[in-house]
Each structure stands twice: as structure tokens, then as C-alpha cells.
Amino acid sequence: MRRMIDDETDAEMMQAYAEMLQGSREHPHERLWYTAWILTLRDGAVIGDLCFKGPPAAGEVEIGYGLAPEYWGQGYATEAVQAAVAWAFRQPDVWTVWAETLSDNIASQKVLAKVGFYPNGTGKEGPRFQKGKPASRRMLFFLLSGLGAGTVVGLATQNVMLAEVVGVSLSLTLGTILGAREKRLRTKAEKSQKPDAKTEAAAEKSK
């Protein structure tokens, strides 16, 4: 991070890197949410960087990224954002990843669209885009398990209709249980990031 700051010539980017370095030092246990993720090719060539703008807040994280101009339009940004979003969604407290772009940065907006982000209003920098965590892969497992159980019942009773009813019912039941569990986890993540009334009052009084 120190070297990136020293090598940077753009004042705005120098400030951004400095803030990231400060966040990494102040929160070493959450460093991955503050630091720069360097993007390289297989031969080791550095082509850009990517970052999360702080740890999850109410289940959400913001992402930022940039490539050297000579590497634009070759799919590298799309690949990098896909990988970073996939990593973020593997973290237990992340339910939404979002990003902002400048209004005229059509290329960046296309990258986000390819990765599955959708427009969601306007932020400080310009149009805002976000992507929600997909349904758990265990949902497919539950569906297959339900259909498998239904098949077994059907073979045992030679009743296709009963097999379908058992399979669908079991799948829906297991899916409902998983959905409720994930909803509780999301609510818990949101509450953990929201200050209570006493904290807000103390903060206001300190001003």
C-alpha cells in the first residue's frame, strides 16, 4: 500500500490509497475489507487493483476497481469483479455487494451488468448498482432430496401421484426452513451494524 501511494500521480487516488492503508492499520483483523487486491496476469504483470470500501455494514459491502487503460475491453475487469463478489458472498455477514460509477463510465457499468448487478438509484459518485446473495446451493440439494424421496415412495407404492406430492412437499418444507434460517442470519447481521438508541444518543451528546 505504501509503494502504491508513492507510485501514484493522481492526487485523488493517492488520498484513497492512504485511507485504505489507514483502515488496514487500524483494523488489522479486517484488513481484507480495507486493503487493495492487486490484479495480475499469470506472468505476474500488474494490470490494476480492486478493493472493498470497508467491512460489511448492515449486510452490505461496496466494491471498487480499476485497470490500466491498455488492459481495458479484454474481460479482465469482469473476471476480477466476479471473483471478488463470489468471495464476498462466502462471508457470513455479506448479503449485498454494491458499486457506484460515474455517469459517463459506460464500460464500468457494462462490467457490473455482466456480473449480475442491477441499477439501484444514484449515489455520491453517480449511478448505483447492486447484487444480492443468490439462494443457497443447498436449495438444489433439498429439491433433489425431495424428488428422490418421492421416487422411492412411488416405486414402493406404485403411485406416481403420491410420489409427486411427497417429493414436492418435502422440497418445499426443507426450502422454507433454509429460507427462514437465512432470513434470521441477515436480520442478525443488519442489527449488529445498527447502533441502538443509547449509542446514538451518546454519539449525539459527544458532538
RAPE-V429859 format. One record per pair of residues at least 24 apart in sequence whose ideal C-beta (glycine too) atoms are under 10 Angstrom apart, sorted by the first residue. I is the first residue (numbers start at 1). J is the second residue. If there is no record, write none. Layout:
[[I	J] [I	J]]
This chain:
[[1	25] [1	31] [1	34] [1	35] [1	36] [4	35] [4	36] [4	38] [4	46] [4	49] [13	49] [13	66] [16	51] [16	53] [16	64] [17	49] [17	51] [19	53] [19	54] [20	49] [20	51] [20	52] [20	53] [20	54] [20	64] [23	51] [23	53] [23	54] [23	55] [27	54] [27	55] [29	55] [30	54] [30	55] [30	56] [31	55] [32	87] [32	88] [32	91] [33	61] [33	88] [33	91] [33	94] [36	64] [36	65] [36	66] [37	63] [37	65] [37	80] [37	83] [37	84] [37	87] [39	65] [39	66] [39	67] [39	68] [39	71] [39	76] [39	77] [39	79] [39	80] [39	83] [39	84] [41	71] [41	76] [45	71] [46	71] [47	71] [47	72] [47	74] [47	76] [47	77] [47	80] [48	72] [48	76] [48	77] [48	80] [49	80] [50	77] [50	80] [50	81] [50	83] [50	84] [51	84] [52	84] [52	87] [52	88] [52	91] [52	94] [52	97] [53	98] [53	99] [53	100] [55	91] [55	93] [55	94] [55	193] [56	88] [56	91] [56	92] [56	93] [56	94] [56	95] [56	96] [56	97] [56	189] [56	190] [56	192] [56	193] [57	93] [57	189] [57	190] [57	192] [57	193] [57	194] [58	93] [58	95] [58	96] [58	186] [58	189] [58	190] [58	191] [58	192] [58	193] [58	194] [59	93] [59	94] [59	95] [59	96] [59	132] [59	133] [59	185] [59	186] [59	187] [59	188] [59	189] [59	190] [59	191] [59	192] [59	193] [60	93] [60	94] [60	95] [60	96] [60	97] [60	98] [60	130] [60	132] [60	189] [60	190] [60	193] [61	85] [61	88] [61	89] [61	91] [61	93] [61	94] [61	95] [61	96] [61	97] [61	98] [61	99] [62	96] [62	97] [62	98] [62	99] [62	100] [62	123] [62	128] [62	130] [63	88] [63	97] [63	98] [63	99] [63	100] [63	112] [63	115] [63	117] [63	129] [63	130] [63	131] [64	99] [64	100] [64	101] [64	108] [64	125] [65	99] [65	108] [65	111] [65	112] [66	108] [67	107] [67	108] [67	111] [72	107] [72	108] [73	107] [73	110] [75	111] [75	114] [76	111] [77	107] [77	108] [77	110] [77	111] [77	112] [77	114] [77	115] [78	110] [78	111] [78	112] [78	113] [78	114] [78	115] [79	111] [79	114] [79	115] [80	111] [80	115] [81	108] [81	111] [81	112] [81	114] [81	115] [81	116] [81	117] [81	131] [82	111] [82	114] [82	115] [82	116] [83	115] [84	115] [85	112] [85	115] [85	116] [85	117] [85	131] [85	133] [86	115] [88	131] [88	133] [89	131] [89	132] [89	133] [89	134] [90	133] [91	133] [92	185] [92	188] [92	189] [93	185] [93	186] [93	188] [93	189] [93	190] [93	192] [93	193] [94	133] [94	186] [94	189] [95	132] [95	133] [95	182] [95	185] [95	186] [95	189] [95	190] [96	120] [96	130] [96	131] [96	132] [96	133] [96	186] [97	129] [97	130] [97	131] [97	132] [97	133] [98	123] [98	128] [98	129] [98	130] [98	131] [98	132] [99	123] [99	125] [99	127] [99	128] [99	129] [99	130] [99	131] [100	124] [100	125] [100	126] [100	127] [100	128] [100	129] [100	130] [101	125] [101	126] [101	127] [101	128] [101	129] [102	126] [102	127] [103	127] [132	186] [133	182] [133	186] [135	175] [135	178] [135	179] [135	182] [136	175] [136	178] [136	179] [136	181] [136	182] [138	174] [138	175] [138	178] [138	181] [138	182] [139	171] [139	174] [139	175] [139	178] [139	179] [139	182] [140	171] [140	175] [141	174] [141	178] [142	170] [142	171] [142	172] [142	173] [142	174] [142	175] [142	176] [142	177] [142	178] [143	167] [143	168] [143	170] [143	171] [143	172] [143	174] [143	175] [144	171] [145	170] [145	171] [145	174] [146	170] [146	171] [146	172] [146	173] [146	174] [146	175] [147	171]]
